[in-house]
Amino acid sequence: MSSSTRHPANDERCPCGSGDTFGSCCGPVLTGKRRAATAEALMRSRYTAFTTQDLEHALGSWHPDTRPGRADLARSLADTRWLRLDVRGTTGGGPFDDEGTVEFVAIARTEQGRRELHEISHFTRVDGSWLYVRGDLAATRH
């Protein structure tokens, strides 16, 4: 966890919008105390990593074949304030699957104003851990 990471307290609501507390939702995944059991759980932890500027989790949860450079991702984390996540649906990605997708809409604020990201994220399981492979944009509004 870098010095700019700002994780919520364990009893605060998780930024991913699950309605659960950080300590029982994304917190243990971001701190490495447990693996994400599903593709959706990993996607939610990645969203939380983006909201808290947790560069290590964002990079570590990205498949090495498609992972961006550290400096590029660090700039992206610093330039965007993520506000809300709405998971629209999943295919596969369960505890007994090796691949899955998660469709979501995330709302952010940038220097250019409000941004809406509608993505279908693709995940794969490698050595028992879910990893983000790529995202297909369903729609983007600025």
C-alpha positions as CSV (number, residue, x, y, z in Angstrom):
1,M,0.0,0.0,0.0
2,S,1.5,3.3,-1.0
3,S,1.5,6.5,1.1
4,S,-1.2,8.0,-1.1
5,T,-3.6,5.0,-0.5
6,R,-6.6,6.0,1.5
7,H,-8.5,2.9,2.6
8,P,-11.6,3.4,4.7
9,A,-11.8,2.2,8.2
10,N,-13.0,-1.5,8.5
11,D,-16.4,-0.4,9.9
12,E,-17.1,2.2,7.1
13,R,-19.2,1.4,4.1
14,C,-17.1,-0.2,1.3
15,P,-16.7,2.2,-1.7
16,C,-17.7,-0.6,-4.1
17,G,-21.4,0.0,-3.3
18,S,-22.1,-3.5,-2.0
19,G,-23.7,-2.1,1.1
20,D,-21.2,-4.1,3.3
21,T,-18.4,-2.7,5.4
22,F,-14.9,-2.3,4.0
23,G,-13.6,-4.8,6.6
24,S,-15.9,-7.6,5.4
25,C,-16.0,-6.7,1.7
26,C,-13.1,-5.4,-0.3
27,G,-10.7,-4.7,2.6
28,P,-9.4,-8.2,3.1
29,V,-8.8,-8.6,-0.7
30,L,-7.0,-5.3,-1.0
31,T,-4.8,-6.1,2.0
32,G,-4.0,-9.6,0.7
33,K,-5.8,-11.4,3.7
34,R,-8.0,-13.3,1.2
35,R,-8.4,-13.8,-2.5
36,A,-11.5,-12.6,-4.4
37,A,-13.8,-15.7,-4.6
38,T,-15.4,-14.5,-7.8
39,A,-14.7,-12.2,-10.8
40,E,-17.3,-9.8,-9.4
41,A,-15.5,-9.6,-6.1
42,L,-12.2,-8.9,-7.8
43,M,-13.9,-6.2,-10.0
44,R,-15.4,-4.6,-6.9
45,S,-12.0,-4.7,-5.2
46,R,-10.4,-3.1,-8.2
47,Y,-13.0,-0.3,-8.2
48,T,-12.2,0.2,-4.5
49,A,-8.5,0.3,-5.4
50,F,-9.1,3.0,-7.9
51,T,-11.2,5.1,-5.4
52,T,-8.5,4.8,-2.7
53,Q,-5.6,5.2,-5.1
54,D,-4.2,1.7,-4.2
55,L,-1.8,1.3,-7.0
56,E,-0.4,-2.0,-5.8
57,H,-3.8,-3.8,-5.8
58,A,-4.8,-2.2,-9.1
59,L,-1.6,-3.5,-10.7
60,G,-1.5,-6.8,-8.9
61,S,-5.0,-7.7,-10.0
62,W,-4.2,-7.0,-13.6
63,H,-3.2,-9.9,-15.9
64,P,0.6,-9.4,-16.7
65,D,-0.1,-9.7,-20.5
66,T,-2.3,-6.6,-20.5
67,R,-1.1,-4.7,-17.4
68,P,-0.3,-1.0,-18.1
69,G,2.9,0.6,-16.9
70,R,3.1,1.7,-13.3
71,A,3.6,5.4,-14.1
72,D,0.6,5.5,-16.5
73,L,-1.7,3.9,-14.0
74,A,-0.5,6.1,-11.2
75,R,-1.3,9.2,-13.3
76,S,-4.8,7.8,-14.1
77,L,-5.5,7.1,-10.4
78,A,-4.4,10.6,-9.4
79,D,-6.5,12.3,-12.1
80,T,-9.8,10.7,-11.5
81,R,-12.2,10.7,-8.5
82,W,-14.5,7.7,-8.6
83,L,-17.9,8.4,-7.1
84,R,-20.2,5.4,-7.7
85,L,-20.3,1.8,-9.0
86,D,-23.3,0.0,-10.4
87,V,-22.8,-3.7,-11.3
88,R,-25.2,-4.5,-14.1
89,G,-24.6,-8.3,-14.5
90,T,-22.1,-11.2,-14.6
91,T,-21.5,-14.2,-16.8
92,G,-19.4,-17.0,-15.4
93,G,-16.8,-15.8,-13.0
94,G,-18.1,-17.9,-10.1
95,P,-16.1,-20.0,-7.6
96,F,-15.9,-23.0,-9.9
97,D,-15.3,-21.0,-13.2
98,D,-12.0,-20.1,-14.8
99,E,-13.3,-17.1,-16.9
100,G,-16.0,-14.6,-16.4
101,T,-17.3,-11.1,-17.3
102,V,-18.7,-8.3,-15.2
103,E,-20.7,-5.5,-16.7
104,F,-20.7,-2.3,-14.8
105,V,-21.2,1.5,-14.9
106,A,-18.9,3.6,-12.9
107,I,-19.3,7.3,-12.3
108,A,-16.3,9.6,-11.9
109,R,-15.2,13.2,-11.8
110,T,-12.2,14.4,-13.7
111,E,-10.8,17.8,-14.5
112,Q,-13.0,17.7,-17.7
113,G,-16.1,17.1,-15.6
114,R,-18.4,14.1,-15.0
115,R,-17.5,10.8,-16.7
116,E,-19.6,7.6,-17.0
117,L,-17.7,4.4,-17.8
118,H,-19.9,1.5,-19.0
119,E,-17.6,-1.5,-19.4
120,I,-17.8,-5.3,-19.8
121,S,-14.7,-6.5,-17.9
122,H,-13.1,-9.9,-18.8
123,F,-11.4,-11.9,-16.0
124,T,-9.5,-15.2,-15.9
125,R,-8.4,-17.3,-13.0
126,V,-4.6,-18.0,-12.8
127,D,-3.2,-20.2,-10.1
128,G,-6.4,-19.8,-8.1
129,S,-6.6,-16.0,-8.3
130,W,-8.9,-13.9,-10.4
131,L,-7.1,-11.4,-12.7
132,Y,-8.5,-8.6,-14.9
133,V,-7.7,-9.2,-18.5
134,R,-9.4,-6.4,-20.5
135,G,-12.5,-4.2,-20.7
136,D,-14.8,-3.6,-23.6
137,L,-16.5,-0.3,-23.5
138,A,-20.2,-0.6,-23.8
139,A,-20.7,3.2,-23.7
140,T,-18.8,6.2,-22.4
141,R,-20.3,9.6,-21.7
142,H,-18.4,12.7,-20.7
